[in-house]
């Protein structure tokens, strides 16, 4: 073995000597990302010395709380650090969470950042360009703090609304999530910051996420969750894919030859690298399964992609070839994005970035109910009783690695239990601005009172005396654990019921991570879904309540009317504690979740299959104006297209989303989002929406091949998945492609 290692070292050393002039030249990297990133990556890989060959294949969690770990002097306190190779001009990778803003890392860095609204709120915008702007803003702040990798791009589909990370994902449809996810990635990388796309794949549950084993057949997988990743990767071209904690069809996602080698690298020809999630590597063999980099390696049992990988490469040509490929992939992403070129970070324009966040929040707010045109409120309203939701402090945000704190720290921080130095990492956190202050500022003539909602009698008394009552209700979600049901916690359903009984002009403002049940809905005057609103969420809510912003959000997820409507009404692991999961995992036990029940029919497609009526359907959202959809036309050909004219028939400026659905194929009835576009219109104005139709949405897939039968395909423009207009049928020829 020693002799084999020396032979390996000798060949590498000769390559390094031969390419020394090239390596020196690479230290003077071009200002623009290299157009020949592959060639540069290959040349640098050949120039690596033996001791450098596992430098880029593992990284550490760059926080000073891990015992016996020395943080390099050039690291920035954050999610991760991968050492560079100065001799070859290769920069270190300095990584931060995440897609909603530069993470606070439990306060260890001592600074703040601009928080975007939750990804579910971004999904409600249906606006790729706005998502691109928001993500570019986050990346600019990341660069200003010294980072060059943003661990964002979460696009897992919402197969279960109880998933604790629902708020980190865009929605339940693969086209919608893929397009918005691709825009987010492109926005990040426009700032020469590498973006990941995650969590690959089928990360649809959080409780016991290391132990659950998602079961899903290839054909359904490729037409749902994998299609979201495929579209996002095509459109965003992320430098890295982050694999998930969970298992997929029996194999760890970060050690799945099917996911990493076959689907990602063979079928999709993905040229970048695959990084693990933190603590997701259990052996060196995961390198052969397609994993390229071990992240946060010191929290795994061993730094498998360090010395053990070098030893394996010295004795086994398959590992040696794999190590070379791993390095080329990491290097290619570095060069393609220009990470090796030193840039002076631009100063952070806090006010400008906050305005971007507010724009996303306003476009993502969904008006769910508006009886007798209660909204928008008049600014001359005399009295308003505001109750609950910490509305006097700020707006809620989701917990876990995406947690962002605004400049100056949280507006309110509620301990959620736990011990140790990272316990506050999972505090329930509220951002400024406060909705209460924003309401008072926008309606200065009104008498506005606030009750925290702890006592129903107090809230009811205030509501009875007021012209209008507004109840703020919250549902906190966090990484690492699912919510047990879809009720509003802490007795908030009872609070809303009591206030609406006292005042029929009650408006409910929901700050939730995903769908919730609404047993009180029929008694309310209006309901808006504000999600987690980011750093200017309070201003966005007030602007919507009083009509300065016309709600333009459309639901990216289905709101069920009851848990019985879900594919799995009871969580598969109901009754098992996290400790039981951990004990089972230590004993080699895994917990299967059969996603074959719904297969590719996720969300609204499941409801269409079962005939169940949701509380609110996918794509639903009201406006303060009205829109007319003209006749739909479909053009056949290699790239089918749909066209429809949308006219604002109301008295206010507003935005509408043209949602194109496939409703029938030669195989029979179906329901599938086939395209969408958002249009902003002044009163009386019209615009023609031109929607390209991705042929994969008309086809079936198996083992990487798409098959579209020839015949008649029917489409409709919808206001939601359950409100479809005129049907148009075209005939398309059969096609098969990879």
PLY file of the C-alpha trace (Angstrom):
ply
format ascii 1.0
element vertex 738
property float x
property float y
property float z
element edge 737
property int vertex1
property int vertex2
end_header
0.00 0.00 0.00
2.88 2.36 0.83
4.48 1.69 -2.52
1.19 2.37 -4.32
0.84 5.66 -2.45
4.39 6.68 -3.48
3.60 5.88 -7.11
0.44 8.01 -6.82
2.42 10.79 -5.20
5.16 10.63 -7.77
2.76 11.01 -10.68
1.04 13.94 -8.98
4.34 15.63 -8.18
5.53 15.36 -11.78
2.27 16.91 -12.94
2.72 19.73 -10.45
6.26 20.49 -11.69
5.19 20.40 -15.31
2.31 22.80 -14.70
4.01 25.16 -12.25
4.01 28.11 -14.70
0.29 27.60 -15.31
-0.40 27.44 -11.59
1.43 30.72 -11.08
-0.59 32.31 -13.83
-3.81 31.14 -12.20
-3.04 33.32 -9.20
-3.66 36.28 -11.48
-7.26 35.31 -12.17
-9.32 37.26 -14.70
-11.84 39.77 -13.46
-14.70 37.98 -15.20
-15.54 34.31 -14.54
-13.49 32.12 -16.85
-15.16 30.84 -19.99
-12.94 27.76 -19.86
-13.61 26.80 -16.27
-13.39 23.09 -17.11
-9.94 23.42 -18.68
-8.63 25.50 -15.79
-10.06 23.06 -13.27
-8.38 20.11 -15.01
-5.05 21.92 -15.16
-5.15 22.87 -11.49
-6.18 19.36 -10.44
-3.21 17.89 -12.30
-0.93 20.36 -10.54
-2.05 19.34 -7.03
0.46 17.73 -4.71
-0.56 14.58 -2.81
-1.04 16.52 0.41
-3.37 18.95 -1.38
-5.70 16.39 -2.94
-8.09 16.22 -0.01
-7.97 19.92 0.87
-11.10 20.77 -1.10
-12.97 17.56 -0.28
-13.85 18.43 3.31
-14.62 21.47 5.42
-15.39 22.40 8.99
-18.21 24.12 10.81
-16.65 27.52 11.40
-17.97 28.31 14.86
-15.83 28.52 18.03
-18.05 26.19 20.11
-16.90 22.81 18.77
-14.34 21.21 21.13
-10.83 20.51 19.83
-11.36 22.36 16.56
-9.10 25.22 15.59
-10.80 27.81 13.40
-8.39 29.12 10.73
-7.46 32.77 11.00
-8.96 33.66 7.62
-12.31 31.97 8.33
-15.45 34.00 8.93
-17.68 32.79 11.75
-20.42 31.01 9.88
-21.75 27.74 8.61
-18.62 26.39 7.00
-15.06 26.78 5.84
-13.14 24.79 3.22
-9.44 25.61 3.06
-8.01 26.88 -0.18
-4.69 26.12 -1.86
-2.75 29.41 -1.95
0.11 27.87 -3.94
-2.28 27.33 -6.84
-4.33 30.46 -6.35
-7.36 28.51 -5.12
-9.39 30.52 -2.57
-10.96 29.14 0.59
-14.71 28.58 0.53
-16.37 30.64 3.26
-19.93 29.50 3.68
-22.98 31.02 5.29
-26.62 30.09 5.66
-28.99 30.66 3.89
-31.72 31.57 1.40
-33.61 34.10 3.58
-30.63 36.24 4.54
-27.16 35.96 6.05
-27.63 33.83 9.13
-26.94 35.14 12.60
-25.19 31.91 13.77
-26.81 32.08 17.22
-25.44 35.58 17.74
-21.81 34.41 17.63
-20.85 36.90 14.93
-22.53 39.77 16.71
-23.93 41.42 13.59
-27.20 41.56 11.75
-28.44 41.30 8.19
-31.46 42.00 6.01
-34.09 39.28 6.35
-36.20 38.40 3.34
-39.66 36.94 3.90
-39.90 33.15 4.07
-39.50 31.11 0.90
-43.21 30.27 1.07
-43.90 34.01 0.94
-41.51 34.28 -2.00
-43.33 31.38 -3.63
-46.58 33.34 -3.24
-45.18 36.14 -5.42
-44.98 33.87 -8.50
-42.42 36.44 -9.66
-38.99 35.07 -10.70
-37.48 38.51 -11.32
-38.42 39.74 -7.85
-36.94 36.58 -6.32
-33.78 37.14 -8.34
-33.50 40.69 -6.96
-34.00 39.54 -3.38
-31.43 36.78 -3.68
-28.88 39.11 -5.27
-29.41 41.45 -2.32
-28.66 38.65 0.16
-25.55 37.64 -1.77
-24.29 41.21 -1.74
-24.55 41.28 2.04
-22.84 37.89 2.24
-19.91 39.19 0.21
-19.70 42.29 2.39
-19.31 40.01 5.42
-16.54 38.03 3.75
-18.47 35.00 2.49
-18.32 33.56 -1.02
-20.76 30.63 -0.63
-24.46 30.93 0.25
-26.10 27.70 1.40
-29.48 28.61 -0.04
-31.70 27.39 -2.82
-34.12 25.19 -0.87
-36.70 23.79 -3.30
-38.03 20.58 -1.77
-41.72 20.09 -2.53
-44.26 20.34 0.26
-45.50 16.76 0.47
-46.68 17.30 4.04
-47.61 20.77 5.35
-46.44 19.74 8.83
-42.81 19.60 7.66
-40.84 21.91 9.95
-38.97 23.42 7.00
-42.04 24.16 4.88
-41.27 27.87 5.26
-37.86 27.35 3.60
-39.37 25.98 0.39
-41.30 27.64 -2.43
-44.31 25.36 -2.67
-45.73 22.05 -3.86
-45.40 22.19 -7.66
-42.17 21.22 -9.47
-42.44 23.81 -12.26
-43.26 26.65 -9.87
-40.54 25.66 -7.40
-37.97 24.97 -10.11
-38.47 28.30 -11.88
-38.40 30.35 -8.66
-35.53 28.28 -7.28
-33.55 28.82 -10.46
-34.16 32.57 -10.22
-32.96 32.61 -6.60
-29.77 30.74 -7.52
-29.10 33.02 -10.47
-29.59 36.07 -8.27
-27.06 34.85 -5.72
-24.48 33.92 -8.34
-24.87 37.24 -10.15
-22.85 38.63 -7.23
-20.04 36.08 -7.72
-21.21 34.15 -4.68
-21.64 30.41 -5.12
-25.14 29.12 -4.42
-26.20 25.63 -3.51
-29.49 24.00 -4.35
-30.87 21.79 -1.58
-31.85 19.39 -0.01
-31.33 16.69 -2.63
-33.76 14.99 -2.36
-37.12 14.08 -0.82
-36.45 16.01 2.40
-40.17 16.27 3.17
-40.09 15.59 6.93
-37.89 17.06 9.68
-38.62 15.02 12.81
-36.09 12.18 12.85
-34.72 13.35 9.54
-31.59 11.17 9.86
-33.77 8.10 10.33
-36.63 8.50 7.87
-36.43 6.65 4.57
-38.49 8.16 1.77
-39.85 5.58 -0.64
-40.76 6.76 -4.14
-40.62 5.01 -7.52
-38.36 6.44 -10.22
-41.07 7.56 -12.63
-43.05 9.51 -10.01
-39.84 10.88 -8.49
-38.63 12.31 -11.80
-42.00 13.95 -12.49
-42.20 15.66 -9.11
-39.38 16.37 -6.64
-36.55 15.62 -9.06
-38.12 17.75 -11.79
-38.06 20.76 -9.44
-34.31 20.25 -8.97
-33.75 19.61 -12.67
-35.45 22.88 -13.69
-33.70 24.90 -10.97
-30.31 23.50 -11.97
-30.93 24.21 -15.66
-32.05 27.78 -15.05
-29.85 28.75 -12.11
-26.70 26.69 -12.75
-25.75 26.38 -9.07
-22.13 25.77 -8.19
-23.08 23.05 -5.71
-25.88 20.66 -4.84
-26.38 19.90 -1.15
-27.64 16.41 -0.45
-30.12 15.71 2.33
-30.07 13.99 5.73
-32.83 11.52 4.99
-32.59 8.22 3.20
-34.12 7.67 -0.22
-35.30 4.21 -1.23
-33.03 2.64 1.36
-29.83 4.59 0.73
-28.60 7.71 2.51
-29.28 10.69 0.24
-25.61 11.71 0.59
-24.57 8.18 -0.37
-27.13 7.41 -3.06
-25.58 6.25 -6.31
-29.03 6.60 -7.88
-29.42 10.27 -6.90
-25.86 11.52 -7.24
-24.24 9.45 -9.98
-27.16 8.32 -12.11
-29.69 11.15 -11.97
-27.61 14.23 -11.22
-24.30 13.58 -12.93
-25.22 11.13 -15.70
-28.76 12.03 -16.75
-28.56 15.78 -16.08
-24.82 16.16 -16.88
-24.39 18.35 -13.81
-20.82 19.75 -13.84
-20.61 21.18 -10.30
-20.00 19.43 -7.00
-22.15 17.75 -4.36
-21.61 18.84 -0.78
-23.07 17.01 2.18
-25.35 18.55 4.71
-23.65 19.06 8.06
-23.34 15.71 9.88
-24.60 13.59 6.96
-21.46 11.58 6.16
-20.93 8.16 7.71
-18.22 6.52 5.59
-15.63 7.10 2.88
-17.59 4.99 0.40
-20.02 7.87 -0.08
-17.36 9.33 -2.39
-17.89 6.45 -4.82
-21.64 7.09 -4.63
-21.06 10.61 -5.96
-20.51 12.80 -2.90
-17.73 15.32 -3.57
-17.33 17.22 -0.31
-17.85 16.46 3.39
-19.25 19.58 5.07
-18.83 20.41 8.75
-16.68 17.31 9.00
-15.83 17.67 12.67
-19.40 16.88 13.68
-19.30 13.55 11.82
-17.72 10.55 13.52
-14.61 11.04 11.41
-13.20 13.29 8.71
-13.80 10.57 6.14
-12.88 12.75 3.17
-9.47 13.61 4.65
-6.84 10.98 5.47
-9.15 7.96 4.92
-9.96 9.22 1.41
-6.26 9.77 0.65
-5.41 6.25 1.79
-8.23 4.79 -0.29
-7.06 6.73 -3.35
-3.51 5.47 -2.86
-4.55 1.83 -2.94
-7.54 1.85 -5.29
-7.59 3.36 -8.80
-11.35 3.87 -8.55
-10.88 6.12 -5.52
-7.93 7.89 -7.18
-10.08 8.69 -10.20
-12.90 9.79 -7.93
-10.63 12.15 -5.95
-9.44 13.74 -9.19
-13.06 14.22 -10.29
-14.07 15.62 -6.89
-11.36 18.25 -7.10
-12.15 19.17 -10.70
-15.80 19.67 -9.84
-15.07 21.98 -6.90
-12.49 23.90 -8.91
-14.80 24.23 -11.87
-17.43 25.95 -9.76
-14.82 28.25 -8.24
-13.61 29.31 -11.68
-17.02 29.45 -13.36
-18.20 31.93 -10.72
-14.97 33.89 -10.49
-14.48 33.18 -6.78
-10.73 33.29 -7.29
-10.77 36.94 -8.30
-10.39 39.31 -5.32
-13.21 41.83 -5.16
-13.78 44.76 -2.90
-17.23 44.22 -1.35
-19.69 47.02 -1.89
-21.01 48.79 1.18
-24.33 47.46 2.39
-27.19 49.85 1.67
-29.41 48.86 4.60
-32.34 51.05 3.59
-32.33 49.93 -0.04
-32.10 46.28 0.93
-34.99 46.69 3.36
-37.11 48.09 0.54
-36.37 44.99 -1.55
-37.48 42.82 1.36
-40.68 44.83 1.77
-41.45 44.52 -1.95
-41.19 40.73 -1.68
-43.37 40.75 1.44
-46.08 42.85 -0.21
-46.13 40.77 -3.39
-46.27 37.58 -1.33
-49.18 38.49 0.96
-52.27 36.50 0.00
-55.79 37.84 0.57
-57.81 34.74 1.45
-61.15 36.25 2.46
-62.74 39.68 2.15
-66.43 39.71 3.07
-68.39 42.79 2.05
-65.14 44.43 0.88
-63.99 45.00 4.45
-60.48 45.54 3.10
-58.85 47.81 2.32
-59.53 49.78 5.47
-60.14 53.49 5.29
-57.38 55.59 6.80
-60.17 57.54 8.46
-61.20 54.54 10.55
-61.98 55.71 14.07
-60.84 52.83 16.27
-58.91 49.59 15.84
-58.40 46.84 18.41
-55.20 44.91 17.65
-54.69 41.61 19.43
-52.01 38.95 19.64
-49.06 37.73 17.62
-46.49 40.02 19.31
-47.74 42.63 16.86
-46.36 45.31 19.15
-42.82 43.95 18.63
-42.34 42.61 15.11
-43.17 39.77 12.73
-42.33 36.11 13.22
-39.51 34.28 11.46
-38.74 30.57 11.12
-36.14 28.82 13.25
-33.01 26.89 12.42
-30.13 27.50 10.06
-32.04 30.14 8.06
-32.59 32.33 11.13
-31.68 35.93 10.35
-31.55 38.81 12.79
-31.92 42.43 11.72
-29.37 45.07 12.53
-29.41 45.60 16.28
-30.80 42.17 17.10
-34.27 40.68 17.38
-37.35 42.71 18.19
-38.43 39.86 20.48
-36.84 36.52 21.28
-38.94 33.83 22.96
-37.04 30.84 24.44
-38.33 27.53 23.12
-36.44 25.34 25.62
-33.22 23.39 25.37
-29.86 23.55 27.07
-26.30 24.34 26.14
-24.58 27.16 24.25
-26.71 26.75 21.13
-30.09 26.65 22.88
-30.89 30.23 21.90
-30.26 29.25 18.29
-33.84 27.98 18.31
-35.49 30.90 20.03
-38.75 32.03 18.47
-37.59 35.27 16.90
-39.47 38.37 15.77
-38.13 40.98 13.36
-38.91 44.66 13.26
-40.92 46.42 11.96
-43.83 46.09 14.32
-47.26 45.85 12.65
-48.80 47.88 15.50
-46.49 50.83 14.91
-46.99 50.57 11.14
-50.78 50.61 11.54
-50.60 53.68 13.76
-48.32 55.43 11.29
-50.56 54.76 8.30
-53.83 55.64 10.13
-52.83 58.44 12.50
-56.42 59.52 13.14
-57.45 56.15 14.56
-57.46 55.17 18.19
-55.41 51.95 18.10
-55.27 49.72 21.17
-53.25 46.55 21.69
-53.93 43.44 23.77
-51.47 40.57 23.82
-54.25 37.97 23.71
-53.33 36.07 26.84
-56.79 36.69 28.29
-59.80 36.20 26.05
-62.01 38.46 28.13
-59.62 41.35 27.69
-59.36 40.85 23.92
-63.14 40.50 23.56
-63.81 43.68 25.52
-61.43 45.67 23.33
-62.92 44.19 20.14
-66.48 45.08 21.17
-65.56 48.73 21.60
-63.65 49.07 18.34
-64.87 49.78 14.83
-62.49 47.14 13.48
-60.63 44.29 15.20
-57.38 42.81 13.88
-56.09 39.54 15.31
-52.50 38.53 14.57
-51.98 34.77 14.77
-48.67 32.94 14.52
-47.47 29.42 13.81
-43.75 28.94 14.48
-41.87 26.36 12.45
-38.23 25.39 12.74
-35.63 23.10 11.26
-35.28 19.75 13.01
-38.88 19.05 14.00
-42.26 18.90 12.33
-45.36 20.49 13.83
-47.76 17.83 15.17
-50.86 19.24 13.49
-52.13 22.31 11.62
-53.87 24.11 14.45
-52.72 27.50 15.64
-50.80 26.85 18.88
-51.22 28.47 22.29
-55.02 28.69 22.12
-55.06 31.14 19.21
-57.96 29.42 17.46
-60.09 30.04 20.55
-58.87 33.64 20.69
-59.90 34.27 17.07
-63.28 32.63 17.61
-63.95 34.81 20.64
-62.93 38.05 18.94
-64.90 37.34 15.76
-67.96 36.57 17.88
-67.55 39.96 19.55
-66.93 41.93 16.35
-67.93 40.67 12.87
-65.55 43.24 11.35
-62.57 41.16 12.45
-59.53 40.76 10.23
-57.18 37.84 10.87
-53.54 38.26 9.88
-51.74 34.92 9.70
-47.99 34.70 10.16
-47.42 31.03 9.46
-44.79 28.78 7.97
-47.34 26.97 5.84
-51.01 25.97 5.71
-53.12 25.99 8.86
-56.69 24.96 9.61
-59.28 27.69 10.20
-62.26 26.50 12.24
-63.29 30.13 12.72
-63.09 31.14 9.02
-66.82 31.64 8.26
-67.17 34.17 11.08
-64.34 36.47 10.00
-64.60 39.62 7.95
-61.24 39.16 6.20
-58.17 36.92 6.35
-54.73 37.61 4.95
-51.82 35.18 4.87
-48.67 37.20 5.55
-46.30 34.24 6.13
-42.98 35.24 7.77
-42.60 38.77 6.53
-38.92 39.60 6.90
-37.33 42.80 8.12
-40.11 45.08 6.84
-42.99 42.66 7.27
-44.93 44.94 9.59
-44.89 47.76 7.04
-45.99 45.36 4.30
-48.94 44.14 6.38
-50.09 47.68 7.19
-49.73 48.76 3.56
-51.93 45.83 2.52
-54.56 46.40 5.21
-55.02 50.03 4.13
-54.69 49.57 0.38
-51.33 51.21 -0.23
-50.39 47.79 -1.54
-52.89 45.70 -3.48
-52.45 42.04 -2.45
-50.94 40.15 -5.37
-49.95 36.87 -3.77
-51.30 33.53 -4.93
-51.01 30.42 -2.79
-48.04 28.19 -3.70
-49.46 25.41 -1.53
-52.88 23.87 -0.92
-54.56 24.61 2.41
-56.39 21.41 3.44
-59.75 21.58 5.17
-58.72 18.77 7.50
-55.82 16.42 8.14
-57.94 13.57 6.81
-57.51 15.00 3.32
-53.72 14.45 3.36
-52.07 11.35 1.89
-50.92 10.50 5.42
-53.42 11.92 7.93
-51.25 10.70 10.83
-47.54 11.37 10.73
-45.75 8.07 10.01
-43.71 8.36 13.19
-46.51 9.58 15.47
-45.77 8.66 19.05
-42.00 8.35 18.60
-39.79 10.92 20.30
-36.60 12.35 18.83
-34.67 10.26 21.37
-36.40 7.12 20.16
-35.48 8.04 16.61
-31.87 8.56 17.65
-31.76 5.27 19.53
-33.30 3.47 16.59
-30.85 5.05 14.17
-27.90 4.08 16.39
-29.20 0.53 16.25
-29.43 0.72 12.46
-33.20 1.19 12.36
-34.83 3.38 9.74
-38.39 4.57 9.42
-39.95 4.28 5.96
-42.36 6.89 4.64
-44.25 5.67 1.59
-44.53 8.61 -0.79
-45.77 6.21 -3.46
-49.22 6.81 -1.97
-49.45 10.11 -3.83
-46.49 9.52 -6.17
-46.15 12.49 -8.51
-49.59 13.79 -7.48
-48.32 16.22 -4.85
-50.54 18.87 -3.29
-53.28 20.12 -5.62
-52.85 17.05 -7.84
-53.63 14.79 -4.87
-56.78 16.79 -4.17
-57.78 16.50 -7.83
-57.22 12.75 -7.72
-59.23 12.21 -4.55
-61.94 14.79 -5.30
-61.48 16.40 -1.88
-62.35 20.11 -1.59
-59.51 22.06 0.04
-59.97 24.98 2.37
-58.05 27.11 -0.16
-56.61 25.73 -3.40
-53.17 26.08 -4.91
-52.94 29.30 -6.93
-55.74 31.04 -5.00
-55.66 34.69 -4.00
-58.00 37.67 -4.00
-57.31 41.27 -5.02
-58.75 44.73 -4.41
-59.38 44.92 -8.15
-60.76 42.46 -10.72
-59.32 40.83 -13.83
-60.82 39.43 -16.99
-59.12 36.59 -18.86
-59.62 36.65 -22.62
-59.62 33.70 -24.98
-56.80 31.21 -24.60
-54.80 30.20 -27.68
-52.23 27.41 -27.87
-49.57 27.14 -30.56
-48.32 23.62 -31.24
-44.78 22.70 -32.30
-41.50 21.67 -30.75
-42.01 24.41 -28.14
-45.76 24.80 -27.52
-46.85 28.22 -26.27
-50.00 29.64 -24.74
-51.27 33.19 -25.07
-54.03 34.91 -23.15
-54.96 38.58 -22.73
-55.57 39.78 -19.17
-57.43 43.03 -18.49
-57.75 44.93 -15.22
-61.48 45.58 -15.01
-61.42 47.25 -11.59
-60.61 50.68 -10.23
-57.20 49.93 -8.69
-53.80 49.01 -10.08
-53.00 45.38 -9.36
-51.23 42.21 -10.46
-52.64 38.93 -11.66
-51.02 35.55 -12.26
-51.94 33.75 -15.45
-51.85 30.06 -14.46
-51.87 27.59 -17.34
-52.99 24.08 -16.42
-52.81 20.85 -18.39
-56.19 19.18 -17.84
-56.20 16.25 -20.27
-53.71 14.12 -22.24
-54.13 11.17 -24.61
-54.08 9.01 -21.47
-57.07 10.79 -19.92
-57.85 13.52 -17.40
-55.07 15.08 -15.36
-54.25 18.34 -13.61
-50.84 19.91 -13.82
-49.44 23.42 -13.80
-47.96 23.82 -17.28
-46.80 27.43 -17.08
-47.40 30.81 -15.46
-46.60 34.48 -15.71
-47.39 37.52 -13.58
-48.66 40.78 -15.05
-49.07 44.20 -13.38
-51.85 46.36 -14.78
-53.28 49.82 -14.26
-57.09 50.14 -14.15
-58.53 49.44 -17.59
-55.18 48.29 -19.01
-54.55 44.92 -20.60
-51.53 42.78 -21.45
-50.99 39.54 -23.32
-49.33 36.79 -21.35
-47.08 34.57 -23.46
-46.36 31.27 -21.69
-43.87 28.69 -22.89
-44.83 25.07 -22.17
-42.05 22.73 -21.06
-42.63 19.41 -22.85
-41.60 17.49 -19.73
-44.83 18.60 -18.12
-46.74 16.76 -20.84
-44.64 13.60 -20.60
-43.83 10.66 -18.37
-40.31 9.81 -17.28
-38.49 6.64 -16.38
-34.79 6.01 -15.97
-33.97 9.40 -17.41
-36.03 9.10 -20.61
-39.09 11.25 -21.26
-41.94 9.90 -23.35
-44.78 12.06 -24.64
-47.52 10.16 -26.49
-48.95 11.68 -29.60
-52.53 12.90 -29.48
-54.83 15.54 -28.03
-53.76 17.75 -25.11
-56.16 20.08 -23.36
-55.21 23.22 -21.44
-57.02 25.87 -19.42
-56.16 29.21 -17.87
-57.02 29.16 -14.18
-57.39 31.58 -11.31
-56.43 28.61 -9.12
-56.15 24.85 -9.45
-59.91 24.57 -8.85
-61.11 27.60 -10.82
-60.38 26.87 -14.47
-61.64 28.77 -17.47
-61.97 28.00 -21.15
-60.47 24.72 -22.37
-58.37 24.59 -25.54
-57.26 21.33 -27.15
-54.32 20.85 -29.54
-52.79 17.80 -31.19
-49.11 17.09 -30.57
-46.86 14.42 -32.10
-45.25 11.68 -30.04
-41.77 12.39 -28.71
-39.10 10.53 -26.74
-35.94 12.16 -25.42
-33.41 12.10 -22.61
0 1
1 2
2 3
3 4
4 5
5 6
6 7
7 8
8 9
9 10
10 11
11 12
12 13
13 14
14 15
15 16
16 17
17 18
18 19
19 20
20 21
21 22
22 23
23 24
24 25
25 26
26 27
27 28
28 29
29 30
30 31
31 32
32 33
33 34
34 35
35 36
36 37
37 38
38 39
39 40
40 41
41 42
42 43
43 44
44 45
45 46
46 47
47 48
48 49
49 50
50 51
51 52
52 53
53 54
54 55
55 56
56 57
57 58
58 59
59 60
60 61
61 62
62 63
63 64
64 65
65 66
66 67
67 68
68 69
69 70
70 71
71 72
72 73
73 74
74 75
75 76
76 77
77 78
78 79
79 80
80 81
81 82
82 83
83 84
84 85
85 86
86 87
87 88
88 89
89 90
90 91
91 92
92 93
93 94
94 95
95 96
96 97
97 98
98 99
99 100
100 101
101 102
102 103
103 104
104 105
105 106
106 107
107 108
108 109
109 110
110 111
111 112
112 113
113 114
114 115
115 116
116 117
117 118
118 119
119 120
120 121
121 122
122 123
123 124
124 125
125 126
126 127
127 128
128 129
129 130
130 131
131 132
132 133
133 134
134 135
135 136
136 137
137 138
138 139
139 140
140 141
141 142
142 143
143 144
144 145
145 146
146 147
147 148
148 149
149 150
150 151
151 152
152 153
153 154
154 155
155 156
156 157
157 158
158 159
159 160
160 161
161 162
162 163
163 164
164 165
165 166
166 167
167 168
168 169
169 170
170 171
171 172
172 173
173 174
174 175
175 176
176 177
177 178
178 179
179 180
180 181
181 182
182 183
183 184
184 185
185 186
186 187
187 188
188 189
189 190
190 191
191 192
192 193
193 194
194 195
195 196
196 197
197 198
198 199
199 200
200 201
201 202
202 203
203 204
204 205
205 206
206 207
207 208
208 209
209 210
210 211
211 212
212 213
213 214
214 215
215 216
216 217
217 218
218 219
219 220
220 221
221 222
222 223
223 224
224 225
225 226
226 227
227 228
228 229
229 230
230 231
231 232
232 233
233 234
234 235
235 236
236 237
237 238
238 239
239 240
240 241
241 242
242 243
243 244
244 245
245 246
246 247
247 248
248 249
249 250
250 251
251 252
252 253
253 254
254 255
255 256
256 257
257 258
258 259
259 260
260 261
261 262
262 263
263 264
264 265
265 266
266 267
267 268
268 269
269 270
270 271
271 272
272 273
273 274
274 275
275 276
276 277
277 278
278 279
279 280
280 281
281 282
282 283
283 284
284 285
285 286
286 287
287 288
288 289
289 290
290 291
291 292
292 293
293 294
294 295
295 296
296 297
297 298
298 299
299 300
300 301
301 302
302 303
303 304
304 305
305 306
306 307
307 308
308 309
309 310
310 311
311 312
312 313
313 314
314 315
315 316
316 317
317 318
318 319
319 320
320 321
321 322
322 323
323 324
324 325
325 326
326 327
327 328
328 329
329 330
330 331
331 332
332 333
333 334
334 335
335 336
336 337
337 338
338 339
339 340
340 341
341 342
342 343
343 344
344 345
345 346
346 347
347 348
348 349
349 350
350 351
351 352
352 353
353 354
354 355
355 356
356 357
357 358
358 359
359 360
360 361
361 362
362 363
363 364
364 365
365 366
366 367
367 368
368 369
369 370
370 371
371 372
372 373
373 374
374 375
375 376
376 377
377 378
378 379
379 380
380 381
381 382
382 383
383 384
384 385
385 386
386 387
387 388
388 389
389 390
390 391
391 392
392 393
393 394
394 395
395 396
396 397
397 398
398 399
399 400
400 401
401 402
402 403
403 404
404 405
405 406
406 407
407 408
408 409
409 410
410 411
411 412
412 413
413 414
414 415
415 416
416 417
417 418
418 419
419 420
420 421
421 422
422 423
423 424
424 425
425 426
426 427
427 428
428 429
429 430
430 431
431 432
432 433
433 434
434 435
435 436
436 437
437 438
438 439
439 440
440 441
441 442
442 443
443 444
444 445
445 446
446 447
447 448
448 449
449 450
450 451
451 452
452 453
453 454
454 455
455 456
456 457
457 458
458 459
459 460
460 461
461 462
462 463
463 464
464 465
465 466
466 467
467 468
468 469
469 470
470 471
471 472
472 473
473 474
474 475
475 476
476 477
477 478
478 479
479 480
480 481
481 482
482 483
483 484
484 485
485 486
486 487
487 488
488 489
489 490
490 491
491 492
492 493
493 494
494 495
495 496
496 497
497 498
498 499
499 500
500 501
501 502
502 503
503 504
504 505
505 506
506 507
507 508
508 509
509 510
510 511
511 512
512 513
513 514
514 515
515 516
516 517
517 518
518 519
519 520
520 521
521 522
522 523
523 524
524 525
525 526
526 527
527 528
528 529
529 530
530 531
531 532
532 533
533 534
534 535
535 536
536 537
537 538
538 539
539 540
540 541
541 542
542 543
543 544
544 545
545 546
546 547
547 548
548 549
549 550
550 551
551 552
552 553
553 554
554 555
555 556
556 557
557 558
558 559
559 560
560 561
561 562
562 563
563 564
564 565
565 566
566 567
567 568
568 569
569 570
570 571
571 572
572 573
573 574
574 575
575 576
576 577
577 578
578 579
579 580
580 581
581 582
582 583
583 584
584 585
585 586
586 587
587 588
588 589
589 590
590 591
591 592
592 593
593 594
594 595
595 596
596 597
597 598
598 599
599 600
600 601
601 602
602 603
603 604
604 605
605 606
606 607
607 608
608 609
609 610
610 611
611 612
612 613
613 614
614 615
615 616
616 617
617 618
618 619
619 620
620 621
621 622
622 623
623 624
624 625
625 626
626 627
627 628
628 629
629 630
630 631
631 632
632 633
633 634
634 635
635 636
636 637
637 638
638 639
639 640
640 641
641 642
642 643
643 644
644 645
645 646
646 647
647 648
648 649
649 650
650 651
651 652
652 653
653 654
654 655
655 656
656 657
657 658
658 659
659 660
660 661
661 662
662 663
663 664
664 665
665 666
666 667
667 668
668 669
669 670
670 671
671 672
672 673
673 674
674 675
675 676
676 677
677 678
678 679
679 680
680 681
681 682
682 683
683 684
684 685
685 686
686 687
687 688
688 689
689 690
690 691
691 692
692 693
693 694
694 695
695 696
696 697
697 698
698 699
699 700
700 701
701 702
702 703
703 704
704 705
705 706
706 707
707 708
708 709
709 710
710 711
711 712
712 713
713 714
714 715
715 716
716 717
717 718
718 719
719 720
720 721
721 722
722 723
723 724
724 725
725 726
726 727
727 728
728 729
729 730
730 731
731 732
732 733
733 734
734 735
735 736
736 737
